[in-house]
């Protein structure tokens, strides 16, 4: 599928629970058709989609009135990177031209992963501390994460 923003095709992975739903939605559509098309064809604009799913009412019902659709994208990227997903995979899913764009936006989320990686190495070598302490001299501008 061509994305609206940059006219490049990309694959977007789905969680297993969504596959049958998307399969039903796509039934009868040509491979090049938009999965979620506007009534007149072409891409569905966010404002029309939000109106069709009653977005404002739904987010108010869960107490998140200010939630934007884009916030869900940011949340997904944040979770993937916090869970040590490969930044180039996250870059491809998000449709960024380069992994450096992804890292410029989300790289700050990897700081805790540095300390978790050190813990894993310590666990392999048997050199981990009982408290998971981070040496004070390794901290720049007091950026040591709270690991407890």
N, C-alpha and C positions, 0 to 999 in steps of 0.2 A: 504494500500500500504506500502511496506517496503521502508524505506528511504535508500539511498545509503550509507549515512554516518554511521548510527548506527544500521541498520537492525531492527528498531522498526517501527511498523505501527503508523500512526497518521492521524488525520482528519484535513484538512485545510479548513477553512470557505471561502466562496466566496461572493463577493458583488452580489446583486440580478441581476445586469446587465450582469454579466458573466455566470450565470447559464445556460441560453439557448445556449450560445456559447460553453460551456464545454459539455453540453448534446449532441449537434450535433457532436462535436469532438469525444466523447466517443461512439457514436452509432456504434454498431456492435463489440465493443471490449468486451472481457471477463472481469469480475470484477478484476481479478489479473493482467491484462495487464497494461503496462505503458501507461499513457495518451499521453505522448510525448515521443515516442520511437525512438531510432536510426534506421536508415534504415535496419540494420542487426538484430534488436531487442534489448532489454535491454534499459537501461537508455540513454537518449540523453545527450551528453556532452555539457557543456555550450558553448564551442568554436564552435561546430557545430550549435547549436541553434542561436548563435549570427550571424553567417554567413548566416543562412537561413532567418533571419528577417532583415538583413542588419543593425545590431545594430550600428556599427561605423558611418554609414551614417546618421542614424536616430538621434543619440545623437548630432552629429555635426550640424544637421539641426535646432535643438532647442537650440544650443549654450552651450551644456553640454558635450563637447568632452571627458572629463575625467570621466564621469559617468560610474560606474560599476554596474552590475546586483545586486551585494551584497549591494550596496548603497540603492537600492529600499527596500530591506529587513530591513535595518537599519532605513530607513525613516518610514516605516510602524510601526515598533516597537516603535519608538520615538513618533509617532502620537498617537498610542494606549495608551501608558503610560501617555503622556501629557494630554490626554482626560480622565484620571482616570480609564483606563481599569484595571481589576484585574491582577496583575502581574503573577498569576498562569495560567490565561487564555493565556496571551502573551507567557509565557514559553511553554505551550502546542503547540500553533500555530508555534512557532519558532523551536520546537523540542529540546529544551534544556532539559537536564536530571533533573535539579532542577530549582526552581524559584530563588534560590540564584545566579545561573549563570546568569540568565536574569538580576537580580538586580545589579550584579557586573558590567555588561556591560552598563546598561541603567538607573540605579538607580538615577544618578545625575539629570535626567529629572524630578524627583518627587519633587524636592525642591520647585518649585513654587506651586505644589499641596498642600503642607503643609500650605502655606499662604492662598490659596483659601479655604481650609477646615476650617481654622480659621474664614475666612469671612462668610462662610455658617453658622457656629455655632453662630457667632455674629448676623447674620440675624435672626436666629431662636429665640434667646434669647432677641433680641431687643437691643443688646449691641454693634452693629457695629458702627464704627466711620464714619463720613461723608466722610473722605478722604481715608479710607482703609489703615490707617497708620500701619506700622509694628514697634513695640517698638524697640528702638535702643539696649537695653540691651539683646534682644532676638537674636541679630545677632552675629554669630560667624565668625570671619575673614571677616567681611563685605560682607556676602553672601546673604543679603536681596535682594529679587527679585524686579525688577521695575514693579509694578502692574498697572501703568497708561498706 
